[in-house]
Amino acid sequence: MYKAILIDDEPLARQLVAAFLKPYEQVQVVAECGDGFEGFKAIQEHQPDLIFLDVQMPKVSGFEMLELLDNPPSVIFTTAFDEYALKAFEAHAVDYLLKPITRERFDKAMQKWLQQTAGKQSIQTGTLVHEQVYEGYQHRIVVKDNGKIRIIPEQDIHYLEANDDYIKIVTKDGSYLKKSTLSHAEQTLDPQQFIRVHRSYIIPVGQLVRIEPYEKESHIALLQCGAKITVSKSGMTKLKSILGW
């Protein structure tokens, strides 16, 4: 018996998916969730084989929720929006269903998942989330903090630093680790507000106090929080472009 979780803020959408699942006796719906917070908790509790996931939800979006999972289950996206890099997601997730979902389209997605499961082809959704370029920019970062979900608004970020397989997010309230890459952060944060000034650092433009020369062609950026961040030659070029120097 396979376990499935439905995560969508629209009750009617969850009801429809549940109804479409009834002919699949090998799949049991173990939980229904109305937002990403509930979804995250339910996945940790039930360890499902498959989730049906909406993209835009209150509190935590579908993408943000997936980023918090160390070993995401297989995912079939269900959304009314087609602007989230549809082709890229279809190359990694099981499927991407646009609402209103028809039974024919739903059955195709289920057959695809059942074939992949039978063939033991795991769907590494974590790779999808970390490498994907979103069409819109994020104005916050969601992290796990001692088992809880913390939402960090962009205005609270002092800088981001690469830390092995994680990024360290330094804020006015302390620092947090998130399993991700600076490349992913660079792709999802507004490039007019956040600049990758070094292979190991991203800084908010609003934090910049002044820039001082350093060794060879590098510089040091002094931030309002008191941090001194190394700026590479290419990072300096980006800063000059943004600041109009």
N, C-alpha and C positions, 0 to 999 in steps of 0.2 A: 504493500500500500504506500503510495506517494502522498506527501503532505504539501498542501498549498496554502498560501496566505494572500488575501485580497487587500490591497492598500490603495484607497481612493477616498477623497473627501466627499464624493457624491454617493449617497446610499443607493440610489437607483442604478448607478453604474456597477456597484458591487453586486446588487441583486441580479443584474443581467449576466455578469460573469459567472455567478454562482449557478444560475439557471443553465447556462451553456455548458457548465462543467458536469451537470447531473448524469449525462450519458457515459461519462468517463468514471466507471465504478472503481478503477484503480487509484483514483485521486480523491483525497479527503481534504476538504477545507477545514483547517484547524483554527483559523482566526480571521476576523475582518477588522480592518483598522481605518480610521478616518483621517490620519495624518502621519507624517514621517516619524514623530516621536513614538506613537503607538506601534507603528510598523517595526521600528528598530527594536523595541522591547519584545514584540511578539516573535521576531526572527531569532533573537537570542534565546527565548524560552522554548520555542518549538523546533528550531533547526529545520525549516522546511526544505523541500526539494525544489520548489518552484514558487515564485511570487508574481502576482499581477500588480503592476506598479504604475500609478499615475505620476505625471511629471510635475505639474503645478499644484501644490497643496499648501495649506496654511502651516505656519510654524517652520517646518522643515520640508524642503522640496524632495522629490524622488531622487534626484542626483545627489543631493547633500546626504540623504540617508544612506545611499549605497557607499559613499565615501567613508562612512563610519564603520562599515563591516569589514572584518579581516578576511572572511571567506564567504563572499556573497553567494546565495543560491542562484539557480537559473532564473532569468527575468524575462517576462513578457511585458513590455511597456503598453499602457493603455492611456491614451491622451487625446484631447480635442485639438491639439496643436501639432502642426507639421514642420515647424521651423527649427526643431532641435537636432539639426544635422542628421536627418532621417537615414540617409544612405550609410553613414558611418555606424550608426547604432545597429542597423540591420546586419552589418557585417560582424558584429560581436555578440549582441544579445540574441536570445532565441527569436524574438520578433518584435515589431513595433506596430501596434494596432491603433488606428485612428478612429475616434468616435464620430458618429454612431457605429458601433461594431456590429457587423453582420455575423450570423452563425457560420456561413461559409468561410469567411476570413478567419474567424476564431478557430474553426476546425483545422484549417491549414496550419495555424500557429501551433496547435496542440499536436498535430501529427509530426511536425518538425521537431518539437521537443521530445516526443516519445521515441522518435527514431534516434535522436542524439543520445537520449538516456540509455536506450537499448544497446547502442553502439559504444557506450561509456565515453562519450565525447563531452567532457566537462566544459561548461560555458564560463569563462573567466571574466565575469563582469567587472571585477576590480580593475583589470587592465583597461577596459573600456572607459571607466570613469576617470582614471588618472591620466590617460593619454588624449582624451577627447578635447577638441576645441569647441567651446560653446559659442553660439551665435550671439548671446547677450552676455554682458559682464556682470560678475557677482559683486555685491556690495557688502558682503559679510563672509566670514569663514566659520564653518561648523566643526567643532572638535569634540572628542570624548575626554572628559575630565573626571577621573575617579569613578567611572561607570555612568556618569551623567553626561547629558548633551549640553554643550555650551555654545551659544551663538555670539561671535565676536564681530561687532559692526566695524566697517572699514575705518571709521574715524578713531577707533581705539587702538589701531595697529601702529606700533612704533617702527618695526621693521621685521622682515622675514629672513631667516638664515637657514642654509642647507645643513642638515645634520644626519649624515649617512642616508638611510632609507626614509628619513623623516624631514619635515621642515619644522623649525622652531619659530613660533609666532610670538614675538615680544610685544606686550601690550602695557597699558598703564596699570593693569591689575596683576601683572606677572607674565610669565611665559608658559606656552603650551606646545606640546609636540603633536604633530599630525602626520600620519603615514601618507606621504604624498611627495611630490617633487617640486622644485622651484619652477621648472618648466611648466608644470600644470598651473601653478599659481600665476605665472606670468601670462598664460593664455586666458585665464578666467577673470583676472582683475583688470580694471580699467587702465590701459596703458598711458592715459593722460594723467593719472593720479599715482600710479605705482610703477617705478622704474627699476629694472634689473641693472644695477650698477656694477655688478661683479658676478662671477659664476656662483658665488656663495651667498649673495645678498640681493634683496629687493627692498627698496625704501619708498615710503610715501613722499611725494613732492612736498606736501604740506609740513613735513617734519624737518625739512632742510633749513639749516641756519646759515652755514657757509661752507665753502669748499677750499681746502688748502692743498698746496703741492706736497707730494710725497716722493718716494724713490722713483727714479727714472721717469716714466710717462704716467705713473699712477698718481692718484690724489686721495685725500681723506675728506669724507663728508661728515660734518658735525651736525648732529640732530638735536632737536629740542629736548629730547629725553636725556641728552648727555652722551649718547653713544657716538663712537667714532667708527665709521664704516669705510672700508677700502673701496675705492672707485677705480676700476680698470680703464684702460684707454678707450675701449668700446663703450663702457658705461658712461664715460665723460662725454663722448660724442652724443649719446642718447640724452643726457642731461642738458647739454647745450641746445639741442634741438627743441626740447620741451620748454626750456626757460627762455628761448629766443636769444641766446648769446651769439 
